Amino acid sequence: MLPGCGLMVSVGALLPPVENGSADTTFRFRIYDSAWDDDGTDYVYFGIELYYRIFTGPQSGGVISLSYSSQLAGNGFRRMHRAGDETDDFIKPVLCFEDVEIGKYEYQYFKTSGYTYVDMECYFDDITGMLTVTIKDDGGTVLETFELKRAVSFPEGHASGEEYQYKGFDDFEQNDADISSTIWDNYINALPPVNVTLMLYAFSYGFSLDPNHMWAQIESPLEYIGQLDVMCKKYE
């Protein structure tokens, strides 16, 4: 688990993660090796953060133009989570490419030698309601597969035993903070399935190793990565 400790000291220290050519349900990301030098300007790169906003359908002419992560919350965007994350215990960033355990002081640093690419393939199962991503390296080898969740958690005492865990796209309730009243009305009144569109943003994420700002968060500018159509209700 990677804590978000420290103040952010730099936006733009890392390049945005998106490589041109992302399309449909596959997104190509640029990932870094981590820097380790002796000049006091070091950083360690951890991966990529993903944010989403739910719309009633594709936004063909209405992409929201954002530049910095500080603009996300005020424009209705929320952080993606992994299956198994809980409100007080979650992996950050959601796409993590470094094997570093801050709390145990076990680090694996790599000399900077540029960057490589990974592909994130998204698949939505309209039966289970699961939004699954598969991460592949530049040669097509699968690195990891996991389920993405919304930034809305089950309340304490939830009957399924899932309290404090994050909801999927088959768990909509009227007071969920990431849906509008229009989406809720469609969800209640329409026969299943109900289609919605996720607008997605991403940014590269890491920490400073500058002795004056040790473990302060650094990140790239935001990058719009596209839109993804999903069904927010199971077949019944």
Order of alpha helices (4+ residues) and beta strands (2+ residues): beta-beta-beta-beta-beta-beta-beta-beta-beta-alpha-beta-beta-beta
